[in-house]
Amino acid sequence: MEKNKQKSFSSIGLRSFLIVIILLTVVIAVSGALSYFIPQGEFQKDESGAIIPGSYVEGEVNGIAIWRIITAPVRVFASEDSLTIIMISLFLLIMSGAFNILDKTNGIKVFIGRLISRLSGKVAPLVCICVLVFMLFGSFFGMFEELCTLIPLVVVLMLSLGMDTMTGLGACMLAACFGFSAAITNPFSVGLASSVAGSDPMDGVWLRIVFFILTYGLLCVFLLFHIRTIKKDPTRSLTYESDIEKRKSLGNLETDTIPNSGRIFKVYSVFFAVQLTVLILIASVRAISGLAIPILCVSFLFGGIICGLLASDDKKAVFKYFGSGVVSMLPAVIMIAMASSVKLIMAESKIIDTIMNVVINTLEGKGKFFSVILIYFLILILQIFIGSASAKIMLVVPIVAPICASLGISPALFILAYCMADGFTDVIIPTNPILLVGLSMANVSYTKWVKWTWKLQLIVFALTIGVLFFGTCIGY
């Protein structure tokens, strides 16, 4: 099929990759330069490795050697964080390979297409089910870019049922992004951040579930209100004129026209059921919860390949799909190594504790909620420049997590704030390539998109602040 000639959906665009590399290079250079201005310092630490407040001792200024700065992205694989970095890298590569198999063998398209097509003719249930499916994939499996490849399918389905392009984008792209942001077990945010912070990814999961439900309800209300509005007056749709032309060219998009769609649906239904079972076991069995990433690596590696072999008639191609998915994610490994280099440089120059001491003194007496909000805005600012969740985690978590611990802010609350700040803006910030690609696929201008979603984003912002305030008040 022509589809299989396309690059992996998880591939990282050259422009996006270069932007991140340039930014990280600047950050690495700045972190090295800081060692020539900031004095060395050290906190005493307890048995768990957490800093002891008030134990900071300042030393002299002693700049790090330039060769250490240049070689840091390579030397991180031999540092004390090497095992974490290697496991995270392997996890990203395997996940990319497995989901590329799903994509190239039509697994994702058939699975979601079957679910939503069974409710055709029932607009409200269809939209709510579609939003739920996309949000669950984002929240549990960390899927966002992958699901955005289905925008044309969802948009045309919505148009065929009398709705508009915006409804399709909302039920697909908005839902995937909101699910990724309202993460329950999202391995790319909750999983990675917990691993780097040394905490259990299932700690505080109940509030993440509550937040997911609130977010799901908000998005459903938003879309159903929009549908009600355009039903009363179709001309109020921002894509009214272009949708008229699109409906003229609607073809048959039933997923049953895909060869072996029944077999594909059964195979990948089992695949997602198995992965969900694995996640439940990780969540419920404390003995294995600390091995979440290795277990998921094995599960997705063997599950993805086996299901691909069962779903595809071309057995050899399955391994090619996996390989191309892995290769497409290799740039992420470079970004992770470079982001991790910042901590290594600061640790070798012994200025991390000095910086933490300054931040702690700044936040001291300000209250937990004020500190959480400052961290929230820090992530929001970084999100403008570094879209990669894994890159930001490796850059921020190692430095911020100990500060949170010293202020009595739990890892669960910090990770919740991180997920909120990292995800929702993916569908409003114009520097995000996935947003621009998604809008291009639906033939919607950025200005129309902002006009349609800005109020929703404000409500989401208020909701996140409210949830963080609630979490702080109850000692979450």
C-alpha positions in Angstrom: 0.0 0.0 0.0 1.0 3.6 -0.6 0.8 4.3 3.1 3.6 1.9 3.9 6.0 3.9 1.8 5.6 6.9 4.2 8.0 7.6 7.0 7.2 6.5 10.5 4.5 8.5 12.2 6.7 8.9 15.2 9.6 10.4 13.2 10.9 13.6 14.4 11.0 16.4 11.8 14.4 17.8 10.9 13.4 21.4 11.7 12.0 20.4 15.1 15.1 18.3 15.8 17.5 21.1 14.9 15.6 23.7 16.9 15.8 21.5 20.0 19.4 20.6 19.4 20.3 24.3 19.1 18.4 25.2 22.2 20.0 22.3 24.2 23.4 23.3 22.9 22.9 26.8 24.2 21.7 25.4 27.5 24.8 23.1 27.8 27.1 26.0 27.0 25.4 28.2 29.5 25.5 25.5 32.2 29.3 25.2 31.6 29.8 29.0 31.6 27.9 29.3 34.9 30.7 27.3 36.6 33.0 30.2 36.0 30.7 32.6 37.8 28.8 30.5 40.4 30.7 29.2 43.4 30.8 25.5 44.2 28.6 24.4 47.1 27.2 21.3 48.7 24.3 20.2 50.8 24.5 17.3 53.2 22.1 14.5 52.2 20.1 11.9 54.2 20.1 8.2 53.5 17.5 8.5 50.8 19.7 11.0 49.0 17.4 14.0 49.8 19.1 17.2 50.7 19.0 18.4 54.3 17.7 22.0 54.5 20.1 24.4 56.1 23.1 22.2 55.6 24.5 24.1 52.6 28.2 25.0 52.6 29.6 27.3 49.9 33.0 26.9 48.3 35.1 28.7 45.7 34.5 29.5 42.0 36.2 26.8 39.8 35.2 26.6 36.2 34.8 23.2 34.5 37.2 22.2 31.7 35.9 22.9 28.3 36.5 19.3 27.1 34.1 18.1 29.8 31.4 20.3 28.4 31.9 19.2 24.8 32.0 15.4 25.7 29.2 15.5 28.2 26.5 14.1 25.8 28.7 11.0 25.4 29.9 10.7 29.0 26.4 10.7 30.4 26.1 7.0 29.3 28.9 6.3 31.8 27.6 8.5 34.6 25.6 7.5 37.7 22.4 8.2 35.7 23.5 6.0 32.8 21.1 3.1 33.6 18.1 5.4 33.7 19.2 7.1 30.5 19.7 3.8 28.7 16.4 2.4 29.9 14.5 5.5 28.9 16.2 5.5 25.5 15.4 1.8 24.9 11.8 2.4 26.0 11.3 5.3 23.5 12.8 3.2 20.7 10.8 0.1 21.4 7.5 2.1 21.8 8.2 3.9 18.5 8.9 0.6 16.7 5.8 -1.1 18.2 3.4 1.7 17.3 4.9 2.0 13.8 3.9 -1.6 13.3 0.4 -0.8 14.5 0.3 2.2 12.1 1.7 0.5 9.0 -0.6 -2.6 9.4 -3.6 -0.4 9.8 -4.1 -1.5 13.4 -4.8 1.9 14.9 -7.1 3.0 12.0 -9.2 -0.2 12.1 -9.4 -0.4 15.9 -10.6 3.2 16.4 -12.6 3.2 13.2 -14.6 0.1 14.2 -15.4 1.6 17.7 -16.7 4.9 16.5 -18.5 3.6 13.3 -20.7 1.4 15.4 -22.3 4.6 16.9 -22.8 6.3 13.5 -26.1 8.1 13.5 -25.9 8.9 17.2 -24.0 12.2 17.1 -23.6 12.9 20.8 -22.6 9.3 21.9 -20.3 9.1 18.9 -18.4 12.3 19.8 -18.2 11.3 23.5 -17.0 7.8 22.7 -14.5 9.1 20.1 -13.1 11.6 22.6 -12.9 9.0 25.3 -11.0 6.5 23.1 -8.4 9.2 22.0 -8.0 10.5 25.5 -7.5 7.0 26.9 -4.8 6.3 24.4 -3.1 9.5 25.3 -3.5 9.2 29.0 -2.4 5.5 29.3 -0.1 5.0 26.4 1.3 8.5 25.8 0.0 8.6 22.2 -0.5 12.0 20.6 1.4 12.4 17.4 0.4 8.9 16.4 -3.3 9.6 16.8 -3.1 12.8 14.9 -2.4 10.7 11.8 -6.1 9.8 12.0 -7.3 13.4 11.6 -8.4 13.0 8.0 -10.4 9.8 8.9 -12.2 11.4 11.9 -12.8 14.7 10.1 -14.4 13.0 7.1 -16.5 10.8 9.4 -17.8 13.9 11.3 -18.6 15.6 8.0 -20.5 12.6 6.7 -22.6 12.8 9.9 -23.5 16.4 9.4 -20.9 18.0 11.7 -17.9 20.1 10.7 -14.2 20.0 10.5 -13.7 21.6 13.9 -15.7 18.8 15.5 -13.4 16.3 13.9 -10.2 18.1 15.1 -11.7 18.4 18.5 -12.6 14.7 18.8 -9.2 13.7 17.5 -6.4 16.2 18.0 -7.8 18.0 21.1 -8.8 14.7 22.6 -5.4 13.1 22.1 -3.6 16.1 23.5 -5.9 16.5 26.5 -5.5 12.8 27.2 -1.7 13.0 27.0 -1.9 16.0 29.4 -4.4 14.5 31.8 -2.0 11.6 32.2 -2.8 8.6 34.3 0.0 6.3 33.4 1.4 8.1 30.4 4.9 6.5 30.1 6.3 9.6 28.4 5.4 12.0 31.2 4.3 10.2 34.4 6.5 7.2 33.8 9.7 9.0 32.8 9.3 11.7 35.4 8.7 9.2 38.1 11.7 7.2 37.0 14.0 10.2 37.0 12.7 11.5 40.3 13.0 8.1 41.9 9.4 7.8 42.9 6.6 5.2 42.3 4.6 6.2 39.1 1.4 5.0 40.8 1.7 7.3 43.8 -1.2 9.7 43.8 -2.8 8.1 40.8 -6.3 8.8 42.2 -6.1 12.5 41.7 -4.8 12.0 38.1 -7.9 9.9 37.5 -10.1 12.6 38.9 -8.4 15.2 36.8 -8.8 13.0 33.7 -12.5 12.7 34.4 -12.9 16.5 34.8 -10.9 17.1 31.6 -12.9 14.6 29.7 -16.2 16.1 30.8 -15.0 19.6 29.9 -14.0 18.6 26.4 -17.2 16.7 25.8 -19.3 19.7 27.0 -17.3 22.0 24.8 -17.8 19.9 21.7 -21.4 19.1 22.3 -22.1 22.8 22.8 -20.3 23.5 19.5 -22.4 20.8 17.7 -25.6 22.3 19.1 -24.6 25.8 17.9 -23.8 24.7 14.3 -27.0 22.6 14.1 -29.0 25.7 14.9 -27.0 27.8 12.4 -24.5 25.9 10.2 -23.0 29.2 9.0 -21.6 29.8 12.5 -19.0 27.1 11.9 -15.6 28.7 11.2 -15.1 26.1 8.4 -18.6 26.3 6.9 -17.6 27.3 3.4 -14.7 24.8 3.1 -16.8 22.0 4.6 -19.3 22.4 1.7 -16.6 21.6 -0.8 -15.3 18.7 1.4 -18.7 17.1 1.6 -18.9 17.1 -2.2 -15.9 15.0 -2.4 -16.7 12.6 0.4 -15.9 9.0 -0.5 -16.4 5.7 1.3 -14.2 5.6 4.4 -15.6 2.5 6.0 -12.6 0.7 7.6 -14.2 -2.7 6.5 -12.9 -1.9 3.0 -9.3 -2.5 4.4 -8.2 -6.1 3.6 -8.5 -8.4 6.6 -9.9 -5.6 8.8 -11.8 -8.1 10.9 -8.6 -10.0 11.8 -6.7 -6.8 12.4 -9.4 -5.6 14.8 -9.3 -8.8 16.8 -5.5 -8.9 16.9 -5.1 -5.4 18.1 -8.0 -5.6 20.5 -6.1 -8.3 22.2 -2.9 -6.2 22.0 -4.5 -3.2 23.8 -6.2 -5.5 26.3 -2.8 -7.1 27.2 -1.1 -3.7 27.6 -3.9 -2.5 29.8 -3.6 -5.7 31.9 0.1 -5.1 32.2 -0.5 -1.5 33.3 -3.0 -2.7 35.9 -0.6 -5.3 37.2 2.2 -2.6 37.5 -0.2 -0.4 39.3 -1.5 -3.0 41.8 1.6 -5.1 42.5 4.1 -3.0 44.4 6.9 -5.6 43.9 7.0 -4.9 40.2 5.9 -1.2 40.1 9.6 -0.1 40.3 10.2 -2.1 37.1 7.5 -0.4 35.1 9.7 0.8 32.2 11.5 -2.5 31.6 8.3 -4.5 31.8 6.6 -2.2 29.4 9.6 -2.4 27.1 9.2 -6.2 27.0 5.5 -6.1 26.7 5.5 -3.7 23.7 8.4 -5.3 22.0 7.0 -8.8 21.9 3.4 -7.8 21.8 3.9 -5.3 18.9 5.9 -7.8 16.8 3.7 -10.8 17.4 0.5 -8.8 16.7 2.1 -7.4 13.6 2.9 -10.9 12.3 -0.7 -12.0 13.0 -2.3 -9.0 11.4 -0.1 -8.6 8.3 0.3 -11.0 5.3 3.8 -9.6 4.7 5.7 -11.1 7.6 9.1 -9.7 6.6 7.7 -6.2 6.3 6.7 -6.3 10.0 10.3 -6.3 11.1 11.0 -3.5 8.6 8.2 -1.5 10.2 9.6 -2.0 13.6 13.1 -1.1 12.4 12.0 2.1 10.7 10.0 3.1 13.8 13.2 2.6 16.0 15.3 4.6 13.5 12.8 7.4 13.4 13.1 7.8 17.2 16.9 7.9 17.3 17.0 11.7 17.3 15.1 11.5 20.6 18.0 9.6 22.1 20.4 12.4 21.1 18.1 14.9 22.7 17.9 12.9 25.9 21.6 12.6 26.1 22.1 16.3 25.5 19.4 17.2 28.1 21.0 14.9 30.6 24.4 16.5 30.0 23.2 19.7 31.7 22.9 17.9 35.0 26.2 16.1 34.5 28.0 19.4 33.8 26.5 21.1 36.8 27.2 18.1 39.0 30.9 17.9 37.9 31.3 21.7 38.4 29.5 21.3 41.8 27.1 24.2 41.2 23.8 22.3 41.4 23.6 22.6 45.1 24.4 26.3 44.9 21.6 26.9 42.4 19.2 24.8 44.5 20.1 26.8 47.6 19.3 30.1 45.7 15.9 28.7 44.5 15.1 27.3 48.0 15.9 30.7 49.6 13.7 32.4 46.9 10.8 30.1 47.6 11.2 30.0 51.3 8.2 31.4 53.2 6.2 31.7 50.0 4.1 28.6 50.6 3.7 25.3 48.8 1.1 26.5 46.4 3.1 29.5 45.3 6.1 27.3 44.8 4.1 24.8 42.8 2.7 27.6 40.6 6.2 28.9 39.9 7.3 25.5 38.9 4.2 25.2 36.7 5.1 28.4 34.9 8.7 27.3 34.5 7.5 24.3 32.6 5.1 26.4 30.5 8.0 28.7 29.5 10.2 25.8 28.6 7.4 24.3 26.6 7.6 27.1 24.1 11.1 26.3 23.2 11.4 22.5 23.9 8.4 20.5 22.9 9.8 17.1 23.7 8.4 15.8 27.0 11.3 13.5 27.5 13.9 16.2 26.9 12.3 18.5 29.3 12.0 15.8 32.0 15.7 15.0 31.7 16.5 18.7 31.9 14.2 19.8 34.7 13.3 16.9 37.0 16.8 16.1 38.3 17.2 19.7 39.5 13.6 20.5 40.5 12.7 17.2 42.3 15.2 17.7 45.1 14.0 21.3 45.6 10.4 20.1 45.8 11.4 17.5 48.4 13.1 20.2 50.5 9.9 22.3 50.4 7.7 19.4 51.3 6.1 19.2 47.8 5.5 15.5 47.0 6.8 14.0 43.7 3.2 13.2 42.8 2.1 16.9 43.0 5.2 18.0 41.1 4.6 15.4 38.4 1.0 16.4 38.1 2.0 20.0 37.7 4.6 19.0 35.1 2.0 17.0 33.0 -0.4 19.9 33.1 2.1 22.5 31.9 3.7 20.2 29.4 0.7 19.0 27.5 -2.3 21.3 27.0 -0.3 24.0 25.2 0.7 21.6 22.5 -2.5 22.6 20.7 -2.2 26.3 21.1 1.5 27.2 20.8 2.3 27.9 17.1 5.9 26.5 17.4 4.5 23.0 17.9 4.9 21.2 14.5 2.2 18.6 15.4 -0.4 21.3 15.7 0.6 22.9 12.4 0.7 19.6 10.6 -2.7 18.6 12.1 -4.3 21.9 11.0 -2.8 21.5 7.5 -4.2 18.0 7.2 -7.7 19.4 8.1 -7.1 22.6 5.9 -7.8 24.9 8.9 -5.9 28.1 9.5 -4.1 28.8 12.8 -6.1 32.0 13.3 -9.4 30.1 13.0 -8.1 27.4 15.4 -7.1 30.0 18.0 -10.5 31.8 17.6 -12.3 28.5 18.3 -10.2 27.2 21.2 -8.8 30.1 23.2 -11.8 30.2 25.6 -11.4 26.4 26.2 -7.7 26.9 26.9 -8.5 29.6 29.5 -10.9 27.3 31.2 -8.4 24.5 31.2 -5.8 26.8 32.7 -8.2 27.7 35.5 -9.0 24.0 36.0 -5.3 23.1 36.3 -4.7 25.9 38.8 -7.7 24.8 40.8 -6.6 21.1 40.9 -3.1 22.1 42.0 -4.6 24.3 44.7 -6.7 21.4 45.9 -3.8 19.0 45.8 -1.7 21.5 47.9 -4.5 22.0 50.4 -5.0 18.3 51.1 -1.2 17.5 51.2 -1.4 15.4 48.0 
